[in-house]
Amino acid sequence: AALRERKLTEAALQESERKYHSIFDHATEGIFQTTIDGVFISANPALAQIYGYDSPDLLMKNFNAKQLYVDLRSREEFIYKLENQGVLLEFEAQIYRQDGSIIWISENARAVRDKKGNLLYYEGTVKDITLRKKTEEALRKSEMQLQQAKEAAEAANRAKSQFLANMSHELRTPLNAILGFTQLMAKNPAFASGTKELDIISRSGEHLLSLINDVLDMSKIEAGKINLNENWFDLYVLLDTLEEMLQLKAKAKGLWLICDRSPEIPQYIKTDENKLRQVLINLIGNAIKFTEKGGVILRIINKEQNDLPDLITFEIEE
């Protein structure tokens, strides 16, 4: 019975050793044991592959852990932490492979001591993290480039805002002079026959001055801070003014321009008059620009939509 029990125990030990060696040989991470002086006691195939050797035997015969680190301070840090802490987790360092190439590794290790506390050897695992490090470096460079691009864009935006501020000031001076002389001419009896034309010049100039004053809104729009300055105004007067002002541009191309206003459209509405004027001038101006013959019709109608009976719609027909 004792013999049978001993055989069973030996068989169990052999099976346990077989499983251990199987795990040791087929592990995807490198497994090592080294003496305090860096001599390899054991190494598995994965460790040999990481360090660039064809087999664990070649690694153990030709390599010493002291030769491992690119920066000798990494070896010193590795030893110091192991001897003082006993365990080292996720220790990252650059190492030389057998062919002289450099890779990044991450180590988990522990210092093994006897019962009296004497240091016997080091053991642990190693994995190649070169790809992860390259990815992290690429991400850092990308983030740095994005930050630089952001700073350059902000600098350009500040320069643009300063330019717009300067230009709006420079344009106001001659335009105010033009408007002033237009008002003087309108009061002069000698220009009585051209009152209508002077009125168009004056209104166009006033609109241009309003546009110049709104130039700086561009930076506010980009910053998402644009506000609508709503007020009550006469929509009929606005439409008549735009028709008179853009009629000259249409006639210069041999086109006609009609503002077809539905009778249901209210005369007085509340919205941002300046921005509506800008939108309509761009809308009509582009229609004239891209129409070669015939004319352009601006239709203003009430269109009930989503239970909004007072929704005013502007439509262009070429």
Backbone bond lengths (Angstrom), bond angles and torsions (degrees), N, CA, C in turn:
res aa  C-N    CA-C-N  psi(-1)  N-CA   C-N-CA  omega(-1)  CA-C   N-CA-C  phi
1 A - - - 1.465 - - 1.522 111.67 -
2 A 1.379 114.71 -40.46 1.465 119.02 179.45 1.527 110.51 -65.57
3 L 1.368 115.45 -39.25 1.464 120.00 179.16 1.517 110.83 -64.38
4 R 1.333 113.80 -42.27 1.483 118.49 -179.67 1.530 110.08 -63.98
5 E 1.323 116.05 -40.98 1.462 120.05 -179.42 1.530 110.95 -65.53
6 R 1.369 115.71 -39.34 1.458 119.68 178.76 1.525 111.24 -64.30
7 K 1.334 116.46 -40.78 1.468 120.36 178.96 1.525 111.69 -64.21
8 L 1.342 113.79 -39.33 1.470 117.56 177.34 1.522 111.29 -63.92
9 T 1.321 115.73 -39.59 1.460 120.62 178.63 1.522 110.91 -64.67
10 E 1.344 116.76 -43.58 1.469 121.32 178.62 1.526 110.83 -63.41
11 A 1.326 115.27 -39.45 1.466 119.51 179.54 1.539 110.26 -65.13
12 A 1.326 115.57 -40.68 1.467 119.97 178.93 1.526 111.03 -64.69
13 L 1.361 115.07 -39.55 1.472 119.11 178.52 1.530 110.80 -66.01
14 Q 1.317 116.45 -41.27 1.470 120.39 178.92 1.526 110.91 -63.19
15 E 1.332 115.80 -41.46 1.466 119.76 178.73 1.520 110.47 -65.41
16 S 1.322 116.26 -39.68 1.465 120.54 178.67 1.529 110.52 -64.28
17 E 1.351 116.55 -43.45 1.470 120.66 178.27 1.521 110.84 -64.61
18 R 1.329 116.38 -39.15 1.471 119.72 178.82 1.523 111.03 -61.25
19 K 1.345 116.10 -44.47 1.466 120.41 178.87 1.527 110.90 -64.38
20 Y 1.359 115.06 -40.05 1.467 118.61 -179.85 1.523 110.18 -62.89
21 H 1.321 116.90 -46.90 1.462 120.12 -179.21 1.524 111.65 -65.42
22 S 1.318 116.25 -34.34 1.459 119.54 177.85 1.525 110.47 -63.68
23 I 1.342 114.90 -45.89 1.471 119.24 177.90 1.522 110.11 -63.83
24 F 1.345 116.51 -43.04 1.465 122.54 -178.53 1.532 110.82 -60.93
25 D 1.339 116.02 -43.85 1.471 120.36 -175.27 1.518 113.03 -77.08
26 H 1.336 117.01 -28.94 1.463 119.62 -173.74 1.529 114.17 -106.64
27 A 1.319 117.23 4.33 1.466 120.42 179.32 1.536 109.84 -63.25
28 T 1.328 115.89 143.11 1.475 119.84 178.96 1.524 111.80 -80.45
29 E 1.334 117.73 -21.14 1.453 121.91 175.95 1.524 109.78 -96.16
30 G 1.326 115.78 149.63 1.455 119.47 176.77 1.512 110.85 -71.64
31 I 1.317 116.40 139.67 1.466 122.27 178.63 1.531 107.69 -122.80
32 F 1.333 116.41 134.06 1.463 118.93 -175.86 1.524 111.59 -140.42
33 Q 1.325 113.75 160.55 1.456 124.22 165.06 1.521 106.41 -139.53
34 T 1.337 116.62 130.30 1.466 119.99 178.30 1.522 109.73 -132.58
35 T 1.322 114.41 153.60 1.458 119.17 173.36 1.522 108.79 -72.55
36 I 1.324 115.20 173.16 1.464 120.14 178.57 1.531 110.35 -61.84
37 D 1.327 116.47 -27.90 1.467 121.86 -179.13 1.523 113.07 -87.34
38 G 1.329 117.94 3.65 1.459 121.20 175.84 1.498 115.48 91.80
39 V 1.317 119.28 4.10 1.467 122.11 178.16 1.526 108.87 -77.63
40 F 1.344 116.29 131.70 1.462 120.15 -178.10 1.525 110.51 -75.60
41 I 1.315 115.33 124.85 1.467 122.21 175.81 1.529 109.19 -88.26
42 S 1.311 115.74 -41.13 1.470 120.51 177.30 1.520 109.05 -150.37
43 A 1.323 114.39 153.24 1.470 120.88 178.52 1.514 107.14 -157.00
44 N 1.325 116.42 143.68 1.465 119.30 179.67 1.536 110.25 -99.41
45 P 1.350 117.97 168.86 1.464 120.74 -177.53 1.537 113.34 -56.69
46 A 1.330 116.90 -36.25 1.469 119.33 -178.95 1.526 110.92 -63.83
47 L 1.339 117.58 -37.59 1.464 121.21 178.75 1.529 109.92 -66.73
48 A 1.333 116.38 -42.61 1.464 120.58 178.51 1.530 110.16 -60.09
49 Q 1.313 116.14 -42.84 1.468 119.96 179.67 1.528 110.83 -63.61
50 I 1.339 117.88 -43.19 1.468 121.27 179.95 1.521 110.18 -60.01
51 Y 1.354 116.54 -41.75 1.459 119.99 -177.04 1.526 113.08 -85.13
52 G 1.344 117.42 -2.86 1.458 120.96 173.70 1.513 115.02 91.14
53 Y 1.326 118.38 22.99 1.469 122.19 178.62 1.523 110.09 -108.87
54 D 1.351 114.55 151.38 1.468 119.46 -177.79 1.516 112.68 -73.69
55 S 1.325 117.88 -23.92 1.467 119.90 -177.69 1.526 109.52 -152.52
56 P 1.324 116.89 158.76 1.472 120.16 176.12 1.529 112.60 -59.99
57 D 1.364 116.89 -34.76 1.470 120.07 -178.89 1.527 110.74 -63.19
58 L 1.336 116.78 -43.64 1.471 120.01 178.91 1.522 110.79 -63.90
59 L 1.313 115.71 -38.54 1.471 119.90 178.21 1.521 110.55 -61.86
60 M 1.327 116.84 -49.08 1.461 120.73 -175.14 1.533 112.16 -68.54
61 K 1.356 116.91 -30.26 1.468 120.47 -179.47 1.536 111.66 -78.71
62 N 1.311 117.25 -32.39 1.467 120.16 -168.88 1.524 115.16 -113.88
63 F 1.306 116.76 1.98 1.460 117.83 -172.41 1.516 110.97 -133.97
64 N 1.337 114.82 143.19 1.457 121.54 176.22 1.517 108.03 -125.37
65 A 1.311 116.80 138.59 1.467 120.92 -176.48 1.519 112.60 -60.51
66 K 1.343 116.56 -22.20 1.468 119.36 178.30 1.524 111.67 -68.14
67 Q 1.362 116.62 -23.32 1.456 121.31 179.48 1.529 112.39 -84.28
68 L 1.324 114.82 -2.49 1.464 120.71 -167.30 1.524 114.18 -69.45
69 Y 1.319 116.72 -48.05 1.466 120.16 -164.75 1.526 112.98 -87.22
70 V 1.319 115.03 138.29 1.467 121.19 175.99 1.527 109.56 -64.12
71 D 1.320 115.73 -44.60 1.462 122.15 177.93 1.531 108.28 -102.57
72 L 1.326 116.98 116.41 1.462 120.56 -177.72 1.521 112.08 -58.74
73 R 1.317 116.48 -26.54 1.462 119.32 178.33 1.517 111.61 -64.20
74 S 1.331 116.87 -27.08 1.465 120.09 177.53 1.527 110.25 -65.27
75 R 1.342 116.01 -41.20 1.480 120.05 177.63 1.520 109.70 -63.93
76 E 1.340 116.34 -43.45 1.464 120.38 -179.75 1.528 110.91 -63.01
77 E 1.335 116.17 -40.77 1.465 120.52 179.02 1.523 110.48 -66.15
78 F 1.349 115.62 -40.58 1.464 121.77 178.99 1.537 110.41 -58.26
79 I 1.328 116.29 -49.68 1.468 121.51 -178.62 1.525 111.03 -66.44
80 Y 1.324 116.50 -45.65 1.462 120.93 -177.07 1.534 110.91 -59.43
81 K 1.339 116.67 -48.08 1.461 120.07 -177.88 1.529 111.61 -67.41
82 L 1.327 116.18 -38.04 1.462 118.90 179.35 1.522 111.10 -64.61
83 E 1.327 116.72 -44.79 1.456 119.99 -176.32 1.525 112.09 -71.10
84 N 1.338 116.71 -27.57 1.459 119.58 -177.54 1.528 113.13 -96.23
85 Q 1.322 116.39 -30.32 1.464 119.69 -177.30 1.526 111.86 -104.97
86 G 1.321 115.90 -23.59 1.465 119.91 179.45 1.512 113.51 87.08
87 V 1.349 116.17 -32.45 1.467 121.14 -177.88 1.528 108.70 -134.50
88 L 1.312 115.46 142.06 1.470 121.17 179.09 1.524 108.37 -130.03
89 L 1.343 116.33 124.00 1.466 120.04 -177.47 1.527 111.07 -116.03
90 E 1.320 114.79 136.42 1.471 122.14 175.24 1.521 111.94 48.99
91 F 1.332 115.67 50.49 1.467 120.66 177.37 1.524 108.09 -83.34
92 E 1.318 117.04 116.13 1.470 121.87 -175.90 1.520 110.61 -100.85
93 A 1.335 115.21 137.08 1.462 119.90 179.71 1.526 109.36 -158.35
94 Q 1.335 115.50 160.13 1.459 121.46 173.19 1.527 108.83 -94.74
95 I 1.330 115.87 135.66 1.471 119.62 -178.55 1.529 110.46 -131.17
96 Y 1.356 114.63 161.25 1.463 121.20 174.16 1.517 109.47 -90.57
97 R 1.331 116.75 134.93 1.459 120.20 170.17 1.527 108.43 -87.59
98 Q 1.307 115.58 176.97 1.463 120.80 -176.55 1.531 112.16 -60.43
99 D 1.351 117.88 -33.98 1.469 121.08 -179.07 1.526 113.24 -86.19
100 G 1.332 117.22 4.23 1.460 120.74 178.39 1.515 114.26 92.94
101 S 1.326 117.47 -8.11 1.463 120.14 177.98 1.531 109.50 -71.66
102 I 1.320 115.13 158.53 1.467 120.89 -175.90 1.527 109.91 -112.76
103 I 1.324 115.91 133.86 1.465 120.56 176.72 1.529 108.68 -133.62
104 W 1.333 114.99 166.76 1.463 121.67 174.85 1.523 108.61 -100.09
105 I 1.347 115.92 136.87 1.463 119.88 175.16 1.530 109.57 -127.87
106 S 1.322 113.99 158.77 1.466 121.38 172.46 1.528 107.36 -123.67
107 E 1.329 115.79 127.68 1.465 120.32 -175.86 1.530 111.97 -116.35
108 N 1.300 115.26 141.03 1.465 123.01 165.30 1.525 105.94 -115.84
109 A 1.313 116.89 125.17 1.472 118.40 -175.15 1.523 110.65 -145.69
110 R 1.352 114.40 165.08 1.468 120.04 175.05 1.519 108.92 -146.27
111 A 1.309 115.15 152.31 1.473 121.29 175.51 1.523 108.39 -92.88
112 V 1.322 116.35 125.59 1.467 121.32 -178.82 1.525 108.54 -97.55
113 R 1.330 116.98 126.96 1.458 122.94 -178.81 1.531 110.69 -122.50
114 D 1.316 115.16 158.60 1.464 118.18 175.23 1.529 109.73 -84.05
115 K 1.324 116.52 -175.78 1.464 120.26 -175.73 1.520 112.49 -64.38
116 K 1.334 115.67 -24.24 1.466 119.63 -179.78 1.532 111.93 -87.45
117 G 1.334 116.01 -3.19 1.458 119.77 179.73 1.507 114.39 91.60
118 N 1.327 117.65 5.87 1.469 120.29 178.12 1.528 110.18 -74.83
119 L 1.307 116.69 136.55 1.469 121.76 -178.43 1.522 109.94 -73.21
120 L 1.320 116.60 124.73 1.457 121.62 -177.67 1.534 111.60 -99.71
121 Y 1.320 117.66 -55.59 1.468 121.43 -178.43 1.530 109.06 -164.35
122 Y 1.340 114.59 173.82 1.471 121.23 175.91 1.518 107.89 -111.64
123 E 1.334 115.83 146.44 1.463 119.79 174.66 1.529 109.74 -145.98
124 G 1.317 114.87 156.58 1.463 117.50 -179.65 1.518 112.68 171.42
125 T 1.312 114.63 -165.03 1.468 121.41 -178.63 1.527 110.13 -125.68
126 V 1.343 114.80 156.14 1.463 121.93 -178.27 1.528 108.54 -135.46
127 K 1.340 116.19 138.10 1.464 118.91 171.63 1.527 109.83 -134.61
128 D 1.318 114.52 147.52 1.465 121.60 -179.57 1.538 108.50 -81.64
129 I 1.336 116.49 118.93 1.474 120.29 -179.28 1.528 110.98 -116.69
130 T 1.341 116.64 23.45 1.471 120.83 -177.48 1.518 111.71 -58.76
131 L 1.338 116.89 -45.38 1.464 120.29 -178.71 1.523 110.73 -61.27
132 R 1.357 116.37 -42.74 1.459 119.54 179.40 1.525 111.31 -62.77
133 K 1.333 115.91 -41.26 1.461 120.20 179.97 1.528 111.50 -64.84
134 K 1.333 116.63 -40.06 1.460 120.43 177.96 1.524 110.62 -64.51
135 T 1.338 115.13 -39.83 1.465 119.35 178.29 1.523 110.70 -64.42
136 E 1.347 115.89 -43.96 1.463 119.74 178.57 1.524 111.17 -62.12
137 E 1.335 116.55 -40.78 1.462 120.55 179.38 1.522 110.83 -65.56
138 A 1.343 115.96 -41.10 1.464 119.84 178.10 1.528 110.56 -62.96
139 L 1.342 115.95 -40.14 1.466 119.82 178.32 1.524 110.99 -65.50
140 R 1.355 116.36 -40.16 1.469 119.40 177.97 1.523 111.13 -62.63
141 K 1.334 116.03 -43.51 1.464 119.95 178.85 1.524 110.75 -64.25
142 S 1.348 115.02 -40.55 1.461 119.24 179.48 1.526 110.66 -63.58
143 E 1.347 116.27 -43.52 1.462 120.23 178.81 1.524 110.92 -64.20
144 M 1.344 116.28 -37.68 1.456 120.56 178.77 1.529 110.43 -65.59
145 Q 1.350 115.05 -42.78 1.463 119.39 178.94 1.522 111.32 -64.75
146 L 1.355 115.63 -39.60 1.465 119.38 177.67 1.521 111.16 -63.96
147 Q 1.349 115.81 -39.75 1.458 119.97 178.98 1.519 110.59 -65.63
148 Q 1.338 115.80 -41.78 1.465 119.94 178.41 1.522 110.58 -64.39
149 A 1.347 116.19 -41.41 1.462 119.95 178.82 1.524 110.86 -64.68
150 K 1.360 115.57 -39.13 1.461 119.85 178.37 1.522 110.72 -63.48
151 E 1.346 116.18 -44.50 1.457 119.97 -179.88 1.526 110.90 -64.53
152 A 1.358 116.08 -39.23 1.462 119.52 178.28 1.525 111.10 -65.01
153 A 1.355 115.27 -40.27 1.467 119.45 179.37 1.526 110.68 -65.73
154 E 1.332 116.36 -40.20 1.465 119.55 178.97 1.518 111.06 -65.74
155 A 1.354 116.15 -39.37 1.464 119.83 177.76 1.523 110.61 -64.40
156 A 1.355 115.61 -42.16 1.465 119.74 178.83 1.525 110.89 -64.84
157 N 1.341 116.14 -37.50 1.459 120.22 179.83 1.526 110.96 -66.41
158 R 1.360 115.41 -40.04 1.462 118.54 177.38 1.530 110.81 -64.67
159 A 1.351 115.40 -40.71 1.460 119.36 178.70 1.527 110.44 -64.30
160 K 1.332 116.08 -39.90 1.464 119.59 179.03 1.523 111.06 -64.30
161 S 1.331 115.69 -44.13 1.470 119.35 179.65 1.526 111.03 -61.01
162 Q 1.353 115.58 -40.58 1.459 119.11 178.45 1.523 110.76 -65.46
163 F 1.337 115.37 -39.73 1.468 119.70 178.87 1.530 110.80 -63.54
164 L 1.349 115.46 -44.36 1.463 119.14 179.70 1.520 111.46 -63.46
165 A 1.335 115.93 -38.86 1.460 119.33 178.80 1.520 110.73 -63.30
166 N 1.335 115.63 -44.02 1.469 119.45 179.65 1.519 111.59 -65.70
167 M 1.348 115.67 -43.70 1.468 119.78 -177.77 1.525 111.24 -66.57
168 S 1.333 117.03 -40.13 1.464 119.06 -179.46 1.527 110.05 -62.91
169 H 1.336 116.19 -36.19 1.466 119.90 177.64 1.527 110.46 -68.19
170 E 1.351 116.17 -43.74 1.465 120.14 -178.84 1.530 111.41 -64.80
171 L 1.338 117.25 -34.87 1.469 120.28 -177.96 1.527 111.97 -77.20
172 R 1.318 116.65 -30.61 1.465 118.71 -179.23 1.527 111.70 -62.29
173 T 1.316 117.35 -38.65 1.472 120.97 -174.35 1.533 112.17 -60.29
174 P 1.360 119.65 -55.35 1.471 118.13 179.29 1.529 112.83 -67.89
175 L 1.327 117.29 -32.16 1.466 119.30 -179.26 1.527 110.88 -68.07
176 N 1.310 116.57 -40.56 1.466 118.81 176.27 1.522 111.11 -62.07
177 A 1.344 116.72 -35.72 1.465 120.69 177.15 1.527 110.28 -64.82
178 I 1.338 116.87 -42.71 1.472 121.39 178.95 1.529 110.32 -61.26
179 L 1.347 115.13 -46.34 1.462 118.82 -179.63 1.528 111.09 -64.15
180 G 1.323 116.22 -38.05 1.461 119.82 178.64 1.510 112.05 -62.76
181 F 1.335 117.72 -45.86 1.458 121.37 178.85 1.530 111.58 -67.66
182 T 1.354 116.59 -33.16 1.467 119.65 176.86 1.530 110.36 -63.21
183 Q 1.323 116.20 -41.78 1.476 120.06 178.02 1.530 111.38 -64.56
184 L 1.347 116.88 -39.41 1.471 120.69 177.55 1.526 111.03 -64.70
185 M 1.316 116.40 -41.89 1.470 120.84 179.70 1.524 110.39 -64.64
186 A 1.344 117.00 -38.18 1.469 120.53 -179.35 1.525 111.12 -64.00
187 K 1.349 117.43 -29.32 1.459 121.46 179.96 1.531 112.18 -85.61
188 N 1.314 117.22 -10.81 1.473 121.76 -178.03 1.531 109.46 -86.14
189 P 1.355 118.60 121.54 1.483 121.07 -179.82 1.516 113.21 -56.33
190 A 1.321 117.33 -25.77 1.465 120.38 -177.42 1.525 111.90 -64.76
191 F 1.337 116.53 -21.25 1.460 120.32 -178.00 1.533 112.19 -107.99
192 A 1.353 114.92 20.21 1.466 119.85 -176.80 1.521 112.28 -58.51
193 S 1.350 116.74 -35.68 1.465 119.92 -177.56 1.531 111.99 -69.62
194 G 1.319 116.39 -18.53 1.470 119.02 -178.33 1.516 113.29 -108.07
195 T 1.338 115.37 23.45 1.477 118.84 -176.79 1.529 112.18 -58.45
196 K 1.328 116.90 -42.15 1.464 120.33 -178.18 1.532 110.69 -62.90
197 E 1.321 115.82 -44.07 1.464 119.95 -179.59 1.526 110.90 -65.72
198 L 1.354 115.49 -40.54 1.458 118.77 178.37 1.525 110.76 -64.51
199 D 1.330 115.58 -35.33 1.465 119.89 178.67 1.529 110.35 -64.93
200 I 1.331 116.44 -40.04 1.474 120.49 177.88 1.523 110.04 -64.80
201 I 1.360 116.38 -43.34 1.471 120.38 177.99 1.523 110.01 -59.99
202 S 1.332 116.07 -43.23 1.455 120.25 -177.69 1.515 111.11 -64.76
203 R 1.348 116.54 -46.81 1.456 118.97 -179.34 1.529 111.62 -65.95
204 S 1.352 115.86 -38.55 1.460 119.45 178.56 1.523 110.25 -65.04
205 G 1.332 115.25 -40.30 1.462 119.46 178.39 1.515 111.93 -65.23
206 E 1.338 116.42 -39.58 1.458 120.07 178.07 1.528 110.64 -63.53
207 H 1.334 114.21 -39.67 1.467 117.73 178.11 1.528 110.52 -65.99
208 L 1.333 116.48 -42.49 1.457 119.87 179.33 1.528 110.60 -62.33
209 L 1.314 116.67 -39.90 1.461 120.40 177.32 1.530 110.27 -62.70
210 S 1.333 115.92 -38.58 1.465 119.68 177.98 1.523 110.99 -64.93
211 L 1.341 115.77 -38.38 1.463 119.68 178.08 1.523 111.34 -65.29
212 I 1.320 115.25 -41.43 1.467 119.63 179.05 1.526 109.99 -62.73
213 N 1.322 115.78 -41.36 1.465 118.80 178.82 1.518 112.16 -64.83
214 D 1.353 115.63 -24.36 1.466 119.56 -179.35 1.528 113.24 -93.06
215 V 1.349 116.73 -0.95 1.460 119.72 -176.64 1.524 111.15 -57.08
216 L 1.316 116.01 -40.76 1.463 119.61 -177.80 1.523 112.64 -68.52
217 D 1.325 117.23 -10.16 1.470 119.56 176.37 1.520 111.45 -64.92
218 M 1.340 116.48 -20.63 1.468 119.55 -179.06 1.517 111.38 -57.18
219 S 1.322 115.74 -44.98 1.457 118.88 179.45 1.524 110.91 -65.52
220 K 1.337 116.47 -33.99 1.458 119.77 178.38 1.528 110.63 -68.55
221 I 1.318 115.66 -37.86 1.470 119.75 178.48 1.525 109.69 -61.88
222 E 1.356 116.15 -45.45 1.459 120.50 -179.25 1.520 110.96 -62.33
223 A 1.328 116.03 -31.98 1.464 119.96 -179.54 1.523 112.12 -87.29
224 G 1.328 116.72 0.70 1.462 121.02 -179.65 1.510 113.47 70.19
225 K 1.338 116.60 27.60 1.465 120.05 -175.68 1.526 112.70 -114.91
226 I 1.329 117.83 12.52 1.462 119.89 -178.07 1.524 110.19 -68.75
227 N 1.303 115.72 139.53 1.464 121.54 -179.95 1.524 110.13 -120.22
228 L 1.313 115.82 148.21 1.457 120.91 174.00 1.529 108.62 -88.53
229 N 1.325 114.91 125.79 1.465 120.15 176.91 1.529 108.16 -97.05
230 E 1.318 116.08 85.79 1.459 120.66 -174.49 1.527 111.50 -79.84
231 N 1.305 114.97 139.39 1.472 121.25 175.43 1.536 108.50 -157.25
232 W 1.329 115.42 160.67 1.465 119.93 176.77 1.527 109.22 -80.75
233 F 1.331 116.57 135.30 1.470 119.78 176.84 1.529 109.34 -152.20
234 D 1.338 113.81 168.78 1.465 121.02 -177.20 1.526 109.17 -86.34
235 L 1.333 117.72 106.10 1.467 121.75 -178.84 1.528 110.66 -65.71
236 Y 1.366 117.51 -35.60 1.467 120.64 -178.95 1.524 110.55 -61.04
237 V 1.337 116.05 -44.42 1.473 120.20 179.74 1.528 110.13 -63.22
238 L 1.336 116.79 -42.12 1.465 120.54 179.18 1.521 110.95 -60.05
239 L 1.339 117.44 -45.99 1.462 121.29 -179.15 1.522 111.60 -66.01
240 D 1.354 117.09 -41.70 1.470 120.48 178.36 1.524 110.87 -62.25
241 T 1.337 116.07 -41.32 1.460 120.88 180.00 1.526 111.05 -63.80
242 L 1.328 116.68 -44.34 1.468 120.37 179.52 1.522 111.10 -64.41
243 E 1.342 116.52 -38.56 1.467 120.04 -179.80 1.522 110.09 -64.75
244 E 1.335 116.86 -44.82 1.454 120.09 178.98 1.528 111.32 -63.49
245 M 1.313 116.08 -42.72 1.464 121.23 -175.54 1.530 111.30 -67.25
246 L 1.351 117.50 -41.73 1.455 120.90 -175.60 1.530 113.08 -91.02
247 Q 1.333 115.49 -8.87 1.456 119.52 177.19 1.527 111.18 -61.14
248 L 1.345 115.36 -37.15 1.469 120.19 179.75 1.528 110.75 -63.69
249 K 1.335 116.30 -41.34 1.461 120.60 179.47 1.528 110.86 -65.08
250 A 1.337 116.22 -39.27 1.471 120.14 179.25 1.526 110.93 -67.38
251 K 1.333 116.90 -45.18 1.470 120.57 -179.66 1.518 111.61 -62.29
252 A 1.338 116.80 -34.05 1.464 120.11 179.40 1.526 111.37 -62.33
253 K 1.339 117.97 -24.55 1.464 121.89 177.21 1.521 112.06 -99.81
254 G 1.331 116.17 4.65 1.463 119.39 -178.51 1.514 112.91 75.34
255 L 1.325 117.20 27.91 1.464 122.14 -179.01 1.518 110.26 -112.07
256 W 1.324 116.11 161.61 1.458 120.10 171.58 1.525 108.97 -108.44
257 L 1.304 115.21 154.01 1.459 122.03 -179.56 1.523 109.14 -131.10
258 I 1.343 115.66 127.09 1.470 120.59 -179.44 1.530 108.88 -129.74
259 C 1.323 115.40 133.66 1.463 120.81 170.39 1.524 107.46 -102.72
260 D 1.315 117.25 106.62 1.455 122.89 -177.38 1.529 108.71 -95.58
261 R 1.326 115.42 102.93 1.454 121.17 -174.28 1.518 110.41 -102.59
262 S 1.333 116.63 123.13 1.458 121.08 178.48 1.536 109.82 -66.15
263 P 1.343 117.58 141.79 1.479 120.71 -179.68 1.523 112.77 -61.74
264 E 1.339 117.42 -23.22 1.455 120.35 -177.67 1.532 112.86 -78.34
265 I 1.332 116.17 -10.07 1.468 119.38 -178.03 1.527 108.91 -68.44
266 P 1.338 118.78 126.97 1.465 120.49 178.81 1.532 111.04 -67.69
267 Q 1.306 116.58 147.18 1.460 120.48 -179.51 1.530 111.35 -73.74
268 Y 1.310 116.20 -38.68 1.462 119.92 -178.16 1.530 109.46 -111.70
269 I 1.314 114.84 127.43 1.469 120.19 178.97 1.526 108.74 -131.32
270 K 1.319 115.10 162.79 1.461 120.37 179.12 1.519 109.87 -117.48
271 T 1.326 114.98 111.46 1.468 122.03 174.86 1.521 106.96 -164.28
272 D 1.346 116.99 -170.69 1.464 120.87 177.95 1.530 108.06 -84.38
273 E 1.325 116.52 102.86 1.462 121.43 -174.45 1.523 111.81 -60.83
274 N 1.327 117.54 -44.15 1.467 120.50 -177.11 1.521 111.84 -62.27
275 K 1.334 116.49 -42.97 1.468 119.04 -177.48 1.525 110.65 -72.02
276 L 1.330 117.61 -35.55 1.459 119.62 175.90 1.526 109.90 -63.71
277 R 1.336 116.00 -41.14 1.457 119.98 178.70 1.534 110.72 -61.88
278 Q 1.321 116.57 -43.78 1.463 120.42 179.24 1.524 111.88 -60.67
279 V 1.331 116.03 -45.28 1.468 121.00 -179.26 1.530 110.59 -61.69
280 L 1.338 116.46 -45.72 1.464 120.10 -177.72 1.520 111.69 -67.41
281 I 1.333 117.41 -38.69 1.471 119.72 177.79 1.528 110.13 -63.10
282 N 1.342 117.19 -43.42 1.470 119.76 177.33 1.519 111.12 -63.43
283 L 1.325 116.56 -41.49 1.462 121.71 -178.13 1.528 110.86 -64.04
284 I 1.331 116.17 -50.89 1.470 120.28 -178.26 1.524 110.28 -70.46
285 G 1.349 116.66 -41.93 1.461 120.74 -179.29 1.512 112.33 -59.09
286 N 1.342 117.65 -42.74 1.466 121.14 178.42 1.525 111.26 -67.77
287 A 1.332 115.94 -37.06 1.468 119.21 178.61 1.530 110.25 -62.60
288 I 1.332 116.33 -43.82 1.483 120.43 178.08 1.524 110.14 -64.53
289 K 1.320 115.81 -42.46 1.467 121.10 -177.51 1.522 111.86 -59.80
290 F 1.350 117.08 -39.97 1.459 119.94 -174.17 1.531 113.51 -101.86
291 T 1.333 117.31 11.10 1.470 121.06 175.19 1.528 108.56 -103.67
292 E 1.328 116.76 127.30 1.467 120.60 -175.49 1.524 112.78 -95.86
293 K 1.334 117.17 -29.48 1.468 119.05 -179.98 1.525 109.11 -149.99
294 G 1.362 114.97 163.02 1.463 119.01 -178.05 1.514 110.44 85.69
295 G 1.337 116.09 -120.40 1.449 118.67 -177.84 1.507 112.30 -170.31
296 V 1.318 114.44 -171.12 1.453 122.46 -176.50 1.523 109.05 -130.07
297 I 1.327 115.23 134.66 1.469 120.26 177.07 1.526 108.72 -118.33
298 L 1.316 116.09 128.66 1.456 121.64 171.58 1.521 107.16 -102.88
299 R 1.323 116.15 114.31 1.464 120.21 179.87 1.536 109.23 -102.13
300 I 1.347 114.46 130.84 1.453 120.28 177.95 1.518 106.83 -118.98
301 I 1.319 115.62 114.52 1.463 120.06 -174.30 1.527 110.22 -134.25
302 N 1.324 114.32 159.55 1.463 120.99 170.85 1.520 107.78 -87.81
303 K 1.306 116.77 123.50 1.459 119.19 179.45 1.522 108.11 -126.85
304 E 1.342 115.07 113.66 1.460 119.01 -179.08 1.516 109.51 -73.61
305 Q 1.319 115.39 126.50 1.458 120.15 -176.94 1.519 109.18 -149.18
306 N 1.323 115.62 129.54 1.468 120.89 178.69 1.530 111.93 52.40
307 D 1.325 115.12 43.95 1.475 121.01 177.96 1.529 112.65 61.53
308 L 1.353 116.19 30.71 1.471 120.91 175.97 1.526 107.94 -114.39
309 P 1.330 117.83 88.30 1.465 121.01 -174.20 1.526 113.61 -67.76
310 D 1.329 118.39 -21.21 1.463 120.70 -177.30 1.523 112.62 -99.96
311 L 1.331 117.15 23.90 1.463 120.60 179.01 1.521 109.31 -76.45
312 I 1.329 116.77 117.51 1.466 121.65 179.60 1.524 108.64 -95.89
313 T 1.326 114.99 128.59 1.459 121.68 -177.93 1.524 109.99 -113.52
314 F 1.345 116.12 135.47 1.459 122.50 177.16 1.529 107.43 -111.34
315 E 1.331 115.52 122.58 1.461 120.74 -177.60 1.533 109.38 -125.02
316 I 1.324 115.25 141.02 1.465 121.12 178.35 1.516 109.69 -109.45
317 E 1.331 115.61 132.76 1.463 121.51 175.01 1.516 108.23 -124.81
318 E 1.302 115.90 129.23 1.475 119.86 -179.30 1.515 110.30 -106.02
